[in-house]
Amino acid sequence: MTELVTFFFVALSAVFFVVDPIGVVPIFLAITSNDPPEKIRQMARRACFTGYFLLMTFAIFGGVIFKIFGISLGAFRVAGGLLLMLTALDMLRAKRPGTRTSPEETEESARKEDVALVPLAMPLLAGPGSIASVMVLMSQGNTRNLLYAVPVLLAVTITFVAAYFILRAASLVQRVLGQSGVAILERVMGLILAAIAVQFVADGARDLLRP
């Protein structure tokens, strides 16, 4: 039971930090600056639901992708860890992760009527890093016991419930934390995410080198 609880907190940290709803707040405010409060709440709800659906789909059916493309768990752990490390390094430098969205995409989205699906849900909330994270975590759990899938699915659920309330109160979060507060939180989360990324790579390398 202790190992299961520990795995849950590792999964929750990995998923929450790579989804990074707090880091999405400034972008969300920028692309919804001219929208009424009701529309902002609606977009936050749709974006979080869509992102949640995407991550749950990859979490549950990710093993099928491994089999179709003949990808070993070790290889995917290394790839996922490297992708997480890129995200973590950007967070440590308080930069917008390049693996999630580019400045051109953000500028284009500001001119769209509806930004809930693109870029909010994909790739800001459910981007390549978060997809890789849940697939690796689910694979790690399945190699031990199917019961270990529950903490991962619960972590995804908690993350997106929190993301909805954070985005719904985005202007309040921005006022309370300020630019400096957001940057400090980004760096702390980036440091923890970097450690998780190193562990992913180490586990993957051990799997690949095992006879």
C-alpha positions as semicolon CSV with decimal commas, in nm:
position;residue;x (nm);y (nm);z (nm)
1;M;0,000;0,000;0,000
2;T;0,285;0,240;0,084
3;E;0,441;0,178;-0,256
4;L;0,105;0,243;-0,426
5;V;0,064;0,576;-0,241
6;T;0,421;0,676;-0,332
7;F;0,354;0,593;-0,696
8;F;0,037;0,806;-0,684
9;F;0,229;1,113;-0,565
10;V;0,497;1,058;-0,830
11;A;0,225;1,030;-1,097
12;L;0,037;1,335;-0,967
13;S;0,356;1,544;-0,960
14;A;0,458;1,437;-1,309
15;V;0,115;1,493;-1,467
16;F;0,035;1,820;-1,287
17;F;0,373;1,978;-1,350
18;V;0,387;1,886;-1,718
19;V;0,026;1,996;-1,782
20;D;0,122;2,310;-1,585
21;P;-0,214;2,492;-1,566
22;I;-0,055;2,780;-1,374
23;G;0,189;2,839;-1,659
24;V;-0,104;2,841;-1,904
25;V;-0,275;3,127;-1,714
26;P;-0,091;3,417;-1,889
27;I;-0,157;3,265;-2,232
28;F;-0,520;3,197;-2,144
29;L;-0,568;3,557;-2,031
30;A;-0,404;3,690;-2,348
31;I;-0,621;3,494;-2,590
32;T;-0,947;3,555;-2,398
33;S;-0,887;3,921;-2,315
34;N;-1,184;4,043;-2,524
35;D;-1,431;3,772;-2,419
36;P;-1,711;3,805;-2,161
37;P;-1,682;3,611;-1,831
38;E;-1,939;3,347;-1,931
39;K;-1,751;3,265;-2,252
40;I;-1,421;3,247;-2,061
41;R;-1,569;2,995;-1,817
42;Q;-1,714;2,796;-2,106
43;M;-1,379;2,784;-2,286
44;A;-1,199;2,678;-1,969
45;R;-1,452;2,398;-1,920
46;R;-1,433;2,274;-2,280
47;A;-1,053;2,295;-2,291
48;C;-1,009;2,098;-1,968
49;F;-1,266;1,836;-2,068
50;T;-1,103;1,787;-2,409
51;G;-0,752;1,772;-2,260
52;Y;-0,874;1,525;-1,999
53;F;-1,034;1,306;-2,266
54;L;-0,714;1,307;-2,473
55;L;-0,486;1,212;-2,185
56;M;-0,722;0,942;-2,058
57;T;-0,742;0,796;-2,408
58;F;-0,363;0,776;-2,441
59;A;-0,332;0,646;-2,084
60;I;-0,579;0,361;-2,143
61;F;-0,490;0,271;-2,501
62;G;-0,121;0,366;-2,503
63;G;-0,016;0,004;-2,477
64;V;-0,182;-0,064;-2,812
65;I;0,038;0,203;-2,972
66;F;0,347;0,028;-2,833
67;K;0,239;-0,298;-2,994
68;I;0,139;-0,145;-3,331
69;F;0,472;0,033;-3,379
70;G;0,685;-0,228;-3,204
71;I;0,813;0,024;-2,947
72;S;0,970;-0,115;-2,631
73;L;0,884;0,033;-2,293
74;G;1,250;0,119;-2,234
75;A;1,273;0,318;-2,557
76;F;0,957;0,510;-2,479
77;R;1,074;0,584;-2,124
78;V;1,396;0,735;-2,260
79;A;1,209;0,936;-2,527
80;G;0,949;1,054;-2,277
81;G;1,217;1,148;-2,026
82;L;1,411;1,353;-2,282
83;L;1,090;1,532;-2,387
84;L;1,009;1,606;-2,023
85;M;1,363;1,736;-1,971
86;L;1,321;1,986;-2,256
87;T;0,999;2,109;-2,094
88;A;1,163;2,122;-1,751
89;L;1,460;2,325;-1,880
90;D;1,224;2,579;-2,036
91;M;1,033;2,602;-1,707
92;L;1,356;2,652;-1,511
93;R;1,439;2,944;-1,742
94;A;1,080;3,075;-1,711
95;K;1,034;3,032;-2,085
96;R;0,723;2,909;-2,261
97;P;0,793;2,542;-2,345
98;G;0,863;2,511;-2,717
99;T;0,727;2,156;-2,717
100;R;0,379;2,289;-2,643
101;T;0,315;2,589;-2,863
102;S;0,505;2,851;-3,061
103;P;0,463;3,232;-3,048
104;E;0,311;3,218;-3,399
105;E;0,045;2,971;-3,282
106;T;-0,038;3,186;-2,979
107;E;-0,066;3,497;-3,196
108;E;-0,293;3,317;-3,441
109;S;-0,513;3,183;-3,161
110;A;-0,571;3,535;-3,030
111;R;-0,761;3,608;-3,354
112;K;-0,981;3,298;-3,331
113;E;-1,339;3,296;-3,211
114;D;-1,300;2,967;-3,023
115;V;-0,965;2,866;-2,874
116;A;-1,091;2,596;-2,636
117;L;-0,979;2,303;-2,852
118;V;-0,672;2,453;-3,025
119;P;-0,443;2,568;-2,870
120;L;-0,583;2,539;-2,515
121;A;-0,674;2,170;-2,498
122;M;-0,411;2,064;-2,751
123;P;-0,120;2,135;-2,724
124;L;-0,118;2,362;-2,416
125;L;-0,285;2,127;-2,167
126;A;-0,256;1,790;-2,341
127;G;0,069;1,831;-2,530
128;P;0,339;1,583;-2,632
129;G;0,505;1,596;-2,289
130;S;0,190;1,517;-2,094
131;I;0,088;1,242;-2,339
132;A;0,431;1,081;-2,310
133;S;0,418;1,111;-1,929
134;V;0,086;0,932;-1,882
135;M;0,184;0,657;-2,128
136;V;0,514;0,594;-1,950
137;L;0,349;0,602;-1,606
138;M;0,077;0,360;-1,717
139;S;0,340;0,128;-1,865
140;Q;0,539;0,137;-1,542
141;G;0,226;0,050;-1,346
142;N;0,125;-0,232;-1,578
143;T;0,466;-0,399;-1,542
144;R;0,399;-0,425;-1,168
145;N;0,025;-0,471;-1,124
146;L;-0,290;-0,350;-1,298
147;L;-0,383;-0,181;-0,969
148;Y;-0,106;0,072;-1,040
149;A;-0,312;0,211;-1,330
150;V;-0,557;0,360;-1,077
151;P;-0,313;0,622;-0,934
152;V;-0,227;0,742;-1,286
153;L;-0,592;0,781;-1,390
154;L;-0,668;0,951;-1,059
155;A;-0,372;1,186;-1,108
156;V;-0,501;1,287;-1,453
157;T;-0,849;1,349;-1,310
158;I;-0,725;1,562;-1,019
159;T;-0,495;1,759;-1,250
160;F;-0,773;1,859;-1,490
161;V;-1,023;1,939;-1,214
162;A;-0,757;2,171;-1,068
163;A;-0,679;2,309;-1,415
164;Y;-1,044;2,401;-1,469
165;F;-1,067;2,599;-1,145
166;I;-0,730;2,765;-1,207
167;L;-0,826;2,877;-1,559
168;R;-1,174;2,980;-1,447
169;A;-1,010;3,211;-1,190
170;A;-0,715;3,298;-1,419
171;S;-0,734;3,674;-1,364
172;L;-0,741;3,626;-0,984
173;V;-0,445;3,384;-0,999
174;Q;-0,251;3,635;-1,208
175;R;-0,325;3,918;-0,963
176;V;-0,237;3,713;-0,654
177;L;0,083;3,559;-0,786
178;G;0,196;3,831;-1,024
179;Q;0,461;3,771;-1,289
180;S;0,729;3,704;-1,027
181;G;0,514;3,452;-0,840
182;V;0,430;3,263;-1,158
183;A;0,798;3,257;-1,258
184;I;0,905;3,124;-0,915
185;L;0,642;2,848;-0,925
186;E;0,745;2,759;-1,281
187;R;1,107;2,716;-1,171
188;V;1,019;2,502;-0,869
189;M;0,792;2,281;-1,080
190;G;1,058;2,267;-1,350
191;L;1,317;2,140;-1,101
192;I;1,089;1,860;-0,980
193;L;0,993;1,775;-1,337
194;A;1,362;1,757;-1,434
195;A;1,422;1,503;-1,156
196;I;1,126;1,294;-1,277
197;A;1,262;1,315;-1,634
198;V;1,604;1,187;-1,521
199;Q;1,433;0,896;-1,345
200;F;1,238;0,813;-1,663
201;V;1,559;0,810;-1,868
202;A;1,746;0,603;-1,606
203;D;1,467;0,345;-1,590
204;G;1,447;0,330;-1,969
205;A;1,823;0,294;-2,013
206;R;1,829;0,013;-1,758
207;D;1,552;-0,167;-1,951
208;L;1,734;-0,123;-2,282
209;L;2,068;-0,246;-2,145
210;R;1,917;-0,543;-1,965
211;P;2,014;-0,871;-2,145
